[in-house]
Amino acid sequence: MTALVIAEHDNASLKSATLNTVTAALACGGEVHVLVAGENAAEAAKAAAQVAGVAKVLHADGAGLGHGLAENVAAQVLAIASNYSHILFPATASGKNVAPRVAAKLDVSQISDITKVDSPDTFERPIYAGNAIATVQSADSVKVITVRGTGFDAAAATGGSAAVESLSAVADSGKSSFVGAELAKSERPELTAAKIIVSGGRALGSAEKFTEVMTPLADKLGAAIGASRAAVDAGYAPNDLQVGQTGKIVAPQLYIAAGISGAIQHLAGMKDSKVIVAINKDPEAPIFSVADYGLEADLFTAVPELVKAL
């Protein structure tokens, strides 16, 4: 029984979600191999070989794999799928794009967003926005799985010494092509990897106030900035800052929610945070039910005072 982890990377280094997925793969039992499919991705393959617990790295290098196009990556996975009992992807935008294609081609059921491995064929995953946990058992010969990173600790990025084996890259499918990317650059940590997150809600009232109130606090703490869906829908913050069931799932060491009432969809995205601090003037706000520390106060007064105290 051998598990294959599909690495998420930028051709130079591994994305953190890959390390959480390796931990999930190790829990399935047996050896863990990592597939690094990219273009000029030798450095990423080298990084994968150093991850603790990885027995082998398979490195497929080709122009068609350079931008992670789902059709090509799926074909690369399918070329070696018969060697594995478990194929695991991070439950990221990229992983969710490729995994269903692999599962469909293998004619097996995908097991999505797992948070725990009970046994090699039994897994736990949240349903109903995290209000219930489903235990899923699969009789499929190959388990195609996406892994919720917040459910597993990251494997150590060093300490391993896996062999790197080169694979022939699959031919470009010709079904899609990479046109370009517009990337927002920020000095702040990436939201899903940040150890501290400060999030603002609709109570901030405007995009100007959102920036004016939340930015100084984030600067003081070296934190990433998040937002509720209500704040994003109102145009106070860009879509890529949204935390919640339809946004990003996060589990930082510290999560500060200012002016967020705590709709069930938002709680689903952040309730695994180690310490949750809520600032809200409504004592009945649902956010207080999951908060470790709650402050019933006007955020326009409380947040600037907190910044001064820091």
C-alpha positions as CSV (number, residue, x, y, z in Angstrom):
1,M,0.0,0.0,0.0
2,T,1.6,3.3,-1.2
3,A,0.2,6.8,-1.2
4,L,0.9,9.5,-3.8
5,V,0.9,13.2,-2.8
6,I,0.5,15.7,-5.6
7,A,2.7,18.5,-4.6
8,E,1.6,22.1,-4.9
9,H,4.5,24.3,-5.8
10,D,5.7,27.4,-7.8
11,N,8.4,25.4,-9.6
12,A,11.0,26.7,-7.1
13,S,9.5,25.8,-3.7
14,L,6.7,23.8,-2.2
15,K,3.5,25.4,-1.0
16,S,2.8,24.8,2.7
17,A,-0.4,22.8,1.9
18,T,1.8,20.1,0.5
19,L,3.3,19.4,3.9
20,N,-0.1,19.0,5.6
21,T,-1.1,16.6,2.8
22,V,2.1,14.5,3.4
23,T,1.0,14.1,7.1
24,A,-2.4,12.9,5.9
25,A,-0.8,10.4,3.5
26,L,1.5,9.1,6.3
27,A,-1.6,8.4,8.4
28,C,-3.0,6.2,5.6
29,G,-0.1,3.7,6.2
30,G,2.6,2.5,3.9
31,E,5.1,4.5,1.9
32,V,4.5,8.0,0.7
33,H,5.7,9.2,-2.7
34,V,5.4,12.8,-3.9
35,L,4.8,13.9,-7.5
36,V,6.3,17.2,-8.5
37,A,4.9,18.1,-12.0
38,G,6.2,21.4,-13.4
39,E,8.6,23.1,-15.7
40,N,12.2,23.7,-14.5
41,A,11.0,22.5,-11.1
42,A,14.2,20.7,-10.0
43,E,14.4,22.9,-6.9
44,A,10.8,22.1,-5.9
45,A,11.6,18.4,-6.3
46,K,14.7,18.8,-4.2
47,A,12.6,20.4,-1.5
48,A,10.1,17.6,-1.6
49,A,12.9,15.0,-1.2
50,Q,13.8,16.7,2.1
51,V,10.3,16.4,3.6
52,A,10.3,14.1,6.6
53,G,8.4,10.8,5.9
54,V,8.7,10.9,2.1
55,A,10.2,7.8,0.6
56,K,10.4,8.8,-3.1
57,V,9.9,11.9,-5.2
58,L,8.7,11.6,-8.8
59,H,9.7,14.6,-10.9
60,A,8.0,15.2,-14.2
61,D,9.3,18.2,-16.1
62,G,7.7,19.7,-19.2
63,A,6.5,22.9,-20.7
64,G,2.8,21.7,-20.5
65,L,3.1,21.3,-16.8
66,G,4.7,24.7,-16.1
67,H,1.5,26.5,-15.0
68,G,-0.3,23.6,-13.4
69,L,-3.0,23.4,-16.0
70,A,-5.5,20.8,-14.6
71,E,-5.9,18.8,-17.8
72,N,-2.1,18.2,-18.1
73,V,-1.5,17.6,-14.4
74,A,-4.4,15.1,-14.2
75,A,-2.9,13.2,-17.2
76,Q,0.4,13.1,-15.5
77,V,-1.2,11.6,-12.3
78,L,-3.2,9.1,-14.3
79,A,0.0,7.9,-16.1
80,I,1.2,6.5,-12.7
81,A,-2.0,6.1,-10.8
82,S,-2.1,2.3,-11.1
83,N,0.9,2.1,-8.7
84,Y,-0.9,3.6,-5.8
85,S,-3.7,2.8,-3.3
86,H,-4.2,6.5,-2.3
87,I,-3.8,9.7,-4.3
88,L,-3.9,12.8,-2.2
89,F,-4.3,16.5,-3.2
90,P,-4.3,19.6,-1.0
91,A,-7.9,20.9,-0.9
92,T,-6.8,24.2,-2.5
93,A,-8.1,25.8,-5.7
94,S,-5.4,23.8,-7.6
95,G,-6.1,20.5,-5.9
96,K,-9.8,20.8,-6.3
97,N,-9.3,21.5,-10.0
98,V,-7.3,18.3,-10.7
99,A,-8.6,15.7,-8.2
100,P,-12.2,15.3,-9.7
101,R,-10.7,14.8,-13.2
102,V,-8.5,12.0,-11.8
103,A,-11.3,10.4,-9.8
104,A,-13.6,10.5,-12.9
105,K,-11.1,8.9,-15.2
106,L,-10.4,6.2,-12.6
107,D,-14.2,5.7,-12.1
108,V,-13.9,6.1,-8.3
109,S,-15.6,8.4,-5.8
110,Q,-13.6,11.4,-4.7
111,I,-13.3,11.8,-0.9
112,S,-13.3,15.5,-0.3
113,D,-11.8,17.8,2.3
114,I,-10.8,15.1,4.9
115,T,-9.8,16.3,8.3
116,K,-8.8,12.9,9.8
117,V,-7.7,9.4,8.7
118,D,-9.4,6.7,10.9
119,S,-8.0,3.8,8.8
120,P,-6.7,3.3,5.3
121,D,-10.2,3.1,4.0
122,T,-12.1,5.3,6.5
123,F,-11.9,9.1,6.7
124,E,-13.6,12.0,8.5
125,R,-14.8,15.2,6.7
126,P,-16.9,18.1,7.8
127,I,-20.4,18.6,6.4
128,Y,-23.1,21.3,6.9
129,A,-20.5,24.1,7.2
130,G,-18.6,22.1,9.8
131,N,-21.6,21.5,12.1
132,A,-21.4,17.8,11.6
133,I,-18.5,15.4,10.9
134,A,-19.2,12.6,8.4
135,T,-17.2,9.3,8.6
136,V,-16.7,8.0,5.1
137,Q,-15.6,4.5,4.2
138,S,-14.5,3.7,0.7
139,A,-14.3,0.3,-1.0
140,D,-12.7,1.8,-4.1
141,S,-9.4,0.2,-5.1
142,V,-7.8,3.7,-5.4
143,K,-8.8,6.4,-2.9
144,V,-8.7,9.9,-4.5
145,I,-8.7,12.4,-1.6
146,T,-8.5,16.1,-1.1
147,V,-7.0,17.1,2.3
148,R,-8.1,20.1,4.4
149,G,-4.8,21.5,5.5
150,T,-6.1,22.8,8.8
151,G,-7.0,19.3,9.9
152,F,-3.3,18.0,9.8
153,D,-0.1,19.3,11.2
154,A,2.5,20.2,8.6
155,A,5.2,17.5,8.0
156,A,8.8,18.7,8.8
157,A,10.2,20.4,5.7
158,T,13.7,19.0,6.5
159,G,15.0,15.7,7.8
160,G,14.1,13.5,4.9
161,S,16.4,12.1,2.2
162,A,14.2,10.7,-0.5
163,A,15.4,9.6,-3.9
164,V,14.3,11.8,-6.8
165,E,13.2,9.8,-9.9
166,S,12.6,11.5,-13.2
167,L,9.4,10.8,-15.2
168,S,8.6,11.5,-18.8
169,A,6.2,14.4,-18.9
170,V,2.9,13.8,-20.6
171,A,2.2,15.6,-23.9
172,D,0.2,18.9,-23.7
173,S,-3.5,18.0,-24.0
174,G,-4.1,21.2,-26.1
175,K,-7.4,21.6,-24.3
176,S,-6.4,24.7,-22.4
177,S,-3.5,27.2,-22.5
178,F,-2.0,29.6,-20.0
179,V,-2.6,33.2,-21.1
180,G,-1.4,35.3,-18.2
181,A,-1.7,36.0,-14.5
182,E,-2.4,39.2,-12.6
183,L,-1.0,38.6,-9.1
184,A,-1.6,41.0,-6.2
185,K,1.8,41.4,-4.4
186,S,1.8,42.0,-0.6
187,E,4.4,42.1,2.1
188,R,1.9,40.4,4.4
189,P,1.9,36.6,5.0
190,E,-0.4,34.6,2.8
191,L,-3.8,34.2,4.4
192,T,-3.9,30.4,4.6
193,A,-0.3,30.1,5.9
194,A,-0.4,33.1,8.4
195,K,0.2,32.5,12.1
196,I,-1.9,35.6,13.0
197,I,-4.9,36.9,11.2
198,V,-7.0,40.0,11.9
199,S,-10.4,40.0,10.2
200,G,-12.9,42.8,9.7
201,G,-16.6,42.6,9.1
202,R,-19.5,44.6,7.7
203,A,-19.6,46.7,10.9
204,L,-16.6,48.7,9.6
205,G,-18.9,50.5,7.2
206,S,-16.7,51.3,4.3
207,A,-13.5,50.3,2.4
208,E,-11.8,53.4,3.8
209,K,-12.6,52.5,7.4
210,F,-11.7,48.9,6.8
211,T,-8.2,49.9,5.8
212,E,-7.9,52.7,8.4
213,V,-8.9,50.4,11.3
214,M,-7.5,47.0,10.4
215,T,-4.2,47.9,8.7
216,P,-2.5,49.4,11.8
217,L,-3.4,46.3,13.9
218,A,-2.1,43.9,11.2
219,D,1.1,45.9,10.9
220,K,1.7,45.8,14.7
221,L,1.1,42.0,14.8
222,G,2.8,41.1,11.5
223,A,-0.5,39.6,10.6
224,A,-2.5,38.7,7.5
225,I,-5.7,40.6,6.9
226,G,-9.0,38.7,6.4
227,A,-12.6,39.7,5.9
228,S,-16.1,38.2,6.3
229,R,-18.2,37.5,3.2
230,A,-20.5,40.4,4.2
231,A,-17.5,42.8,4.1
232,V,-16.3,41.4,0.8
233,D,-19.8,41.6,-0.8
234,A,-20.1,45.2,0.4
235,G,-16.9,46.0,-1.4
236,Y,-14.9,46.8,1.8
237,A,-12.2,44.2,1.0
238,P,-11.1,42.2,-2.1
239,N,-12.4,38.7,-2.6
240,D,-9.1,37.0,-1.9
241,L,-9.3,38.1,1.7
242,Q,-12.6,36.3,2.4
243,V,-12.5,33.8,5.2
244,G,-15.3,31.2,5.4
245,Q,-17.0,28.3,3.8
246,T,-17.0,30.0,0.4
247,G,-13.7,31.7,1.0
248,K,-10.5,30.4,2.6
249,I,-10.3,27.9,5.5
250,V,-7.7,29.1,8.0
251,A,-6.4,27.9,11.4
252,P,-3.8,30.4,12.6
253,Q,-2.3,30.6,16.1
254,L,-4.3,33.8,16.7
255,Y,-7.5,35.0,15.0
256,I,-8.9,38.4,15.8
257,A,-12.4,39.1,14.5
258,A,-13.5,42.8,14.6
259,G,-17.1,43.7,13.8
260,I,-17.9,40.1,12.6
261,S,-21.2,38.8,13.9
262,G,-20.2,35.1,13.2
263,A,-22.5,33.7,10.6
264,I,-22.2,30.0,10.3
265,Q,-20.4,30.2,7.0
266,H,-17.7,32.4,8.5
267,L,-17.3,30.2,11.6
268,A,-16.8,27.2,9.3
269,G,-13.7,28.9,7.9
270,M,-11.9,29.9,11.1
271,K,-13.2,28.0,14.2
272,D,-10.1,25.7,14.2
273,S,-7.9,28.7,15.0
274,K,-5.9,28.0,18.2
275,V,-6.9,31.3,19.9
276,I,-9.9,33.3,18.8
277,V,-10.5,36.9,20.0
278,A,-13.8,38.6,19.1
279,I,-14.5,42.3,19.3
280,N,-18.2,43.2,18.8
281,K,-20.7,45.5,20.5
282,D,-23.5,43.0,20.2
283,P,-23.4,40.7,23.2
284,E,-25.6,38.2,21.4
285,A,-23.2,37.9,18.4
286,P,-22.6,34.2,17.5
287,I,-18.9,34.8,17.2
288,F,-18.7,34.9,21.0
289,S,-19.8,31.2,21.1
290,V,-16.5,30.1,19.6
291,A,-14.2,32.9,20.9
292,D,-11.6,32.2,23.6
293,Y,-11.6,35.9,24.5
294,G,-14.5,38.2,23.8
295,L,-14.6,42.0,24.1
296,E,-18.1,43.6,24.0
297,A,-17.1,47.0,22.7
298,D,-17.2,49.4,19.8
299,L,-14.5,48.3,17.4
300,F,-13.7,51.9,16.4
301,T,-12.7,52.6,20.0
302,A,-11.3,49.2,21.0
303,V,-9.1,48.4,17.9
304,P,-7.1,51.8,18.0
305,E,-6.7,51.3,21.8
306,L,-5.3,47.8,21.2
307,V,-2.9,49.2,18.6
308,K,-1.7,51.8,21.1
309,A,-1.2,49.2,23.8
310,L,0.8,47.0,21.4
